[in-house]
Amino acid sequence: MKQWDEIFKTSGKFFTNPQKDIPAVVKLFRKRDVKNILDLGCGSGRHLVYLAKHGFNVYGFDISEHGIRIAKDWLKEEKLNANLKIGSIYKKFPYRDSFFDAVICVQTIHHSRLKNIQKAIKEIERVLKPNGLLFVTVPKSKGKTYSKKNKLIEPRTYLPLEGREAGLLHYIYTKDLLKKDFKNFKISKIWVDKGGHYCFIGELTKF
């Protein structure tokens, strides 16, 4: 995943605005008395900053050293605090069992082969408290191809050969596949945002 470090090294803080559904997600988090939140694949910190401003205890985890560095600087500028760690979301998370009230994972978890994504889902389940909340977004299925130029790696898994995310694996979900992989979560609704991404909020019901 060296590509992410190059992306943040070259582009800097190119994600600045929170995902459009985050304000509604925050309202739910407050209603459910959420305190500790993990931003999985936090990048340069757009959601860390937003959540910290709204009074949550925020933790960020990302593979990119440059992304984490940018996030730290941004938080410092805003006089905010967050606990940040560098590492792969497809390996064991550096957090104890049942620690978080909620996890968010925006446009991140799909960047690998399916077997690794399923490992990450198991780790999310491990670090969430019983009945903890999860907000996830992934690209919506676009049929047989993901971009004009790509390489098929395995079923539903493509490697773009052009653009900013060239060289980054993309697993393409359908609504049914999301429900299957996140079967231990109660999902009342899966919707598509204006950017064409599947989104859902789930509650961990099997642990």
Contacts in CASP RR format, 6 or more apart in sequence:
PFRMAT RR
TARGET T0000
AUTHOR 0000-0000-0000
METHOD contacts of the structure
MODEL  1
MKQWDEIFKTSGKFFTNPQKDIPAVVKLFRKRDVKNILDLGCGSGRHLVY
LAKHGFNVYGFDISEHGIRIAKDWLKEEKLNANLKIGSIYKKFPYRDSFF
DAVICVQTIHHSRLKNIQKAIKEIERVLKPNGLLFVTVPKSKGKTYSKKN
KLIEPRTYLPLEGREAGLLHYIYTKDLLKKDFKNFKISKIWVDKGGHYCF
IGELTKF
1 63 0 8 1.000
1 64 0 8 1.000
1 88 0 8 1.000
1 111 0 8 1.000
1 168 0 8 1.000
3 165 0 8 1.000
3 166 0 8 1.000
3 167 0 8 1.000
3 168 0 8 1.000
4 43 0 8 1.000
4 62 0 8 1.000
4 63 0 8 1.000
4 64 0 8 1.000
4 67 0 8 1.000
4 168 0 8 1.000
5 63 0 8 1.000
5 64 0 8 1.000
5 65 0 8 1.000
5 66 0 8 1.000
5 67 0 8 1.000
7 14 0 8 1.000
7 64 0 8 1.000
7 164 0 8 1.000
7 165 0 8 1.000
8 43 0 8 1.000
8 44 0 8 1.000
8 64 0 8 1.000
8 66 0 8 1.000
8 67 0 8 1.000
8 70 0 8 1.000
9 66 0 8 1.000
11 164 0 8 1.000
12 44 0 8 1.000
12 66 0 8 1.000
12 67 0 8 1.000
12 70 0 8 1.000
13 44 0 8 1.000
13 45 0 8 1.000
13 70 0 8 1.000
13 74 0 8 1.000
14 44 0 8 1.000
15 43 0 8 1.000
15 44 0 8 1.000
15 45 0 8 1.000
15 46 0 8 1.000
16 46 0 8 1.000
17 46 0 8 1.000
18 46 0 8 1.000
18 47 0 8 1.000
18 50 0 8 1.000
19 47 0 8 1.000
19 106 0 8 1.000
19 107 0 8 1.000
19 137 0 8 1.000
19 193 0 8 1.000
20 193 0 8 1.000
20 194 0 8 1.000
21 135 0 8 1.000
21 137 0 8 1.000
21 193 0 8 1.000
21 199 0 8 1.000
22 47 0 8 1.000
22 50 0 8 1.000
22 104 0 8 1.000
22 135 0 8 1.000
25 104 0 8 1.000
25 135 0 8 1.000
25 201 0 8 1.000
26 50 0 8 1.000
26 51 0 8 1.000
26 54 0 8 1.000
28 133 0 8 1.000
28 201 0 8 1.000
29 37 0 8 1.000
29 56 0 8 1.000
29 101 0 8 1.000
29 102 0 8 1.000
29 133 0 8 1.000
30 54 0 8 1.000
32 101 0 8 1.000
32 102 0 8 1.000
32 132 0 8 1.000
32 133 0 8 1.000
33 101 0 8 1.000
34 56 0 8 1.000
34 101 0 8 1.000
34 102 0 8 1.000
34 133 0 8 1.000
35 56 0 8 1.000
35 57 0 8 1.000
35 101 0 8 1.000
36 56 0 8 1.000
36 57 0 8 1.000
36 59 0 8 1.000
36 99 0 8 1.000
36 100 0 8 1.000
36 101 0 8 1.000
36 102 0 8 1.000
37 51 0 8 1.000
37 56 0 8 1.000
37 57 0 8 1.000
37 58 0 8 1.000
37 59 0 8 1.000
37 100 0 8 1.000
37 101 0 8 1.000
37 102 0 8 1.000
37 103 0 8 1.000
37 104 0 8 1.000
38 59 0 8 1.000
38 60 0 8 1.000
38 61 0 8 1.000
38 93 0 8 1.000
38 95 0 8 1.000
38 100 0 8 1.000
38 102 0 8 1.000
38 103 0 8 1.000
38 104 0 8 1.000
38 127 0 8 1.000
39 45 0 8 1.000
39 47 0 8 1.000
39 48 0 8 1.000
39 51 0 8 1.000
39 58 0 8 1.000
39 59 0 8 1.000
39 60 0 8 1.000
39 61 0 8 1.000
39 104 0 8 1.000
39 105 0 8 1.000
40 60 0 8 1.000
40 61 0 8 1.000
40 89 0 8 1.000
40 103 0 8 1.000
40 104 0 8 1.000
40 105 0 8 1.000
40 108 0 8 1.000
40 109 0 8 1.000
40 120 0 8 1.000
40 124 0 8 1.000
41 60 0 8 1.000
41 61 0 8 1.000
41 62 0 8 1.000
41 63 0 8 1.000
41 89 0 8 1.000
41 105 0 8 1.000
41 106 0 8 1.000
41 108 0 8 1.000
42 48 0 8 1.000
42 60 0 8 1.000
42 61 0 8 1.000
42 62 0 8 1.000
42 68 0 8 1.000
42 71 0 8 1.000
42 84 0 8 1.000
43 62 0 8 1.000
43 64 0 8 1.000
43 67 0 8 1.000
43 68 0 8 1.000
43 70 0 8 1.000
43 71 0 8 1.000
44 67 0 8 1.000
44 70 0 8 1.000
44 71 0 8 1.000
44 74 0 8 1.000
45 60 0 8 1.000
45 67 0 8 1.000
45 70 0 8 1.000
45 71 0 8 1.000
45 74 0 8 1.000
45 75 0 8 1.000
47 104 0 8 1.000
47 106 0 8 1.000
48 58 0 8 1.000
48 60 0 8 1.000
48 71 0 8 1.000
48 74 0 8 1.000
48 75 0 8 1.000
48 80 0 8 1.000
48 82 0 8 1.000
48 84 0 8 1.000
49 71 0 8 1.000
49 74 0 8 1.000
49 75 0 8 1.000
49 78 0 8 1.000
49 80 0 8 1.000
51 58 0 8 1.000
52 58 0 8 1.000
52 75 0 8 1.000
52 78 0 8 1.000
52 80 0 8 1.000
52 81 0 8 1.000
52 82 0 8 1.000
53 78 0 8 1.000
53 80 0 8 1.000
57 83 0 8 1.000
58 81 0 8 1.000
58 82 0 8 1.000
58 83 0 8 1.000
59 82 0 8 1.000
59 83 0 8 1.000
59 84 0 8 1.000
59 85 0 8 1.000
59 95 0 8 1.000
59 100 0 8 1.000
60 71 0 8 1.000
60 82 0 8 1.000
60 83 0 8 1.000
60 84 0 8 1.000
60 85 0 8 1.000
61 84 0 8 1.000
61 85 0 8 1.000
61 86 0 8 1.000
61 87 0 8 1.000
61 89 0 8 1.000
61 93 0 8 1.000
61 94 0 8 1.000
62 68 0 8 1.000
62 71 0 8 1.000
62 84 0 8 1.000
62 86 0 8 1.000
62 87 0 8 1.000
63 86 0 8 1.000
63 87 0 8 1.000
63 88 0 8 1.000
63 89 0 8 1.000
64 86 0 8 1.000
65 86 0 8 1.000
68 84 0 8 1.000
68 85 0 8 1.000
68 86 0 8 1.000
71 82 0 8 1.000
71 84 0 8 1.000
72 84 0 8 1.000
75 81 0 8 1.000
75 82 0 8 1.000
85 94 0 8 1.000
87 94 0 8 1.000
89 105 0 8 1.000
89 108 0 8 1.000
89 109 0 8 1.000
89 120 0 8 1.000
89 123 0 8 1.000
90 112 0 8 1.000
90 116 0 8 1.000
90 117 0 8 1.000
90 119 0 8 1.000
90 120 0 8 1.000
91 119 0 8 1.000
92 123 0 8 1.000
93 123 0 8 1.000
93 126 0 8 1.000
93 127 0 8 1.000
95 127 0 8 1.000
96 127 0 8 1.000
97 126 0 8 1.000
97 127 0 8 1.000
98 126 0 8 1.000
98 127 0 8 1.000
98 128 0 8 1.000
98 129 0 8 1.000
98 130 0 8 1.000
98 207 0 8 1.000
99 127 0 8 1.000
99 129 0 8 1.000
100 127 0 8 1.000
100 128 0 8 1.000
100 129 0 8 1.000
100 132 0 8 1.000
101 128 0 8 1.000
101 129 0 8 1.000
101 132 0 8 1.000
101 133 0 8 1.000
102 128 0 8 1.000
102 132 0 8 1.000
102 133 0 8 1.000
102 134 0 8 1.000
102 135 0 8 1.000
103 124 0 8 1.000
103 127 0 8 1.000
103 128 0 8 1.000
103 133 0 8 1.000
103 134 0 8 1.000
103 135 0 8 1.000
104 134 0 8 1.000
104 135 0 8 1.000
104 136 0 8 1.000
105 124 0 8 1.000
105 134 0 8 1.000
105 135 0 8 1.000
105 136 0 8 1.000
105 137 0 8 1.000
106 135 0 8 1.000
106 136 0 8 1.000
106 137 0 8 1.000
107 137 0 8 1.000
107 138 0 8 1.000
107 139 0 8 1.000
107 197 0 8 1.000
109 117 0 8 1.000
109 120 0 8 1.000
109 121 0 8 1.000
109 136 0 8 1.000
109 138 0 8 1.000
110 117 0 8 1.000
110 138 0 8 1.000
110 139 0 8 1.000
110 170 0 8 1.000
110 171 0 8 1.000
110 172 0 8 1.000
110 173 0 8 1.000
111 168 0 8 1.000
111 169 0 8 1.000
111 170 0 8 1.000
111 171 0 8 1.000
112 120 0 8 1.000
112 169 0 8 1.000
112 171 0 8 1.000
113 153 0 8 1.000
113 154 0 8 1.000
113 157 0 8 1.000
113 169 0 8 1.000
113 171 0 8 1.000
114 154 0 8 1.000
114 156 0 8 1.000
114 157 0 8 1.000
114 171 0 8 1.000
117 171 0 8 1.000
117 181 0 8 1.000
118 181 0 8 1.000
121 181 0 8 1.000
121 182 0 8 1.000
124 134 0 8 1.000
125 184 0 8 1.000
125 204 0 8 1.000
125 207 0 8 1.000
128 134 0 8 1.000
128 204 0 8 1.000
128 207 0 8 1.000
129 204 0 8 1.000
130 204 0 8 1.000
130 207 0 8 1.000
131 203 0 8 1.000
131 204 0 8 1.000
131 205 0 8 1.000
132 203 0 8 1.000
132 204 0 8 1.000
133 201 0 8 1.000
133 202 0 8 1.000
133 203 0 8 1.000
133 204 0 8 1.000
134 182 0 8 1.000
134 185 0 8 1.000
134 201 0 8 1.000
134 202 0 8 1.000
134 203 0 8 1.000
134 204 0 8 1.000
135 199 0 8 1.000
135 200 0 8 1.000
135 201 0 8 1.000
135 202 0 8 1.000
136 178 0 8 1.000
136 182 0 8 1.000
136 199 0 8 1.000
136 200 0 8 1.000
137 193 0 8 1.000
137 197 0 8 1.000
137 198 0 8 1.000
137 199 0 8 1.000
138 171 0 8 1.000
138 173 0 8 1.000
138 178 0 8 1.000
138 197 0 8 1.000
138 198 0 8 1.000
139 146 0 8 1.000
139 170 0 8 1.000
139 172 0 8 1.000
139 173 0 8 1.000
139 196 0 8 1.000
139 197 0 8 1.000
139 198 0 8 1.000
140 173 0 8 1.000
140 192 0 8 1.000
140 196 0 8 1.000
140 197 0 8 1.000
140 198 0 8 1.000
141 172 0 8 1.000
141 173 0 8 1.000
141 174 0 8 1.000
142 172 0 8 1.000
143 172 0 8 1.000
145 158 0 8 1.000
146 158 0 8 1.000
146 160 0 8 1.000
146 170 0 8 1.000
146 172 0 8 1.000
147 158 0 8 1.000
147 160 0 8 1.000
147 161 0 8 1.000
147 162 0 8 1.000
147 163 0 8 1.000
148 162 0 8 1.000
149 160 0 8 1.000
149 161 0 8 1.000
149 162 0 8 1.000
150 158 0 8 1.000
150 159 0 8 1.000
150 160 0 8 1.000
150 161 0 8 1.000
151 158 0 8 1.000
151 159 0 8 1.000
151 161 0 8 1.000
152 158 0 8 1.000
152 159 0 8 1.000
153 159 0 8 1.000
153 169 0 8 1.000
156 171 0 8 1.000
156 172 0 8 1.000
156 173 0 8 1.000
156 177 0 8 1.000
157 169 0 8 1.000
157 170 0 8 1.000
157 171 0 8 1.000
157 172 0 8 1.000
158 169 0 8 1.000
158 170 0 8 1.000
158 172 0 8 1.000
159 167 0 8 1.000
159 168 0 8 1.000
159 169 0 8 1.000
159 170 0 8 1.000
160 166 0 8 1.000
160 167 0 8 1.000
160 168 0 8 1.000
160 170 0 8 1.000
161 167 0 8 1.000
173 181 0 8 1.000
173 198 0 8 1.000
175 190 0 8 1.000
175 198 0 8 1.000
178 187 0 8 1.000
178 190 0 8 1.000
178 198 0 8 1.000
178 200 0 8 1.000
179 187 0 8 1.000
179 190 0 8 1.000
182 200 0 8 1.000
182 202 0 8 1.000
183 206 0 8 1.000
184 204 0 8 1.000
184 205 0 8 1.000
184 206 0 8 1.000
184 207 0 8 1.000
185 202 0 8 1.000
185 203 0 8 1.000
185 204 0 8 1.000
185 205 0 8 1.000
186 202 0 8 1.000
186 203 0 8 1.000
186 205 0 8 1.000
187 200 0 8 1.000
187 201 0 8 1.000
187 202 0 8 1.000
188 201 0 8 1.000
188 202 0 8 1.000
189 200 0 8 1.000
189 201 0 8 1.000
190 198 0 8 1.000
190 199 0 8 1.000
190 200 0 8 1.000
191 198 0 8 1.000
191 199 0 8 1.000
191 200 0 8 1.000
192 198 0 8 1.000
192 199 0 8 1.000
193 199 0 8 1.000
END
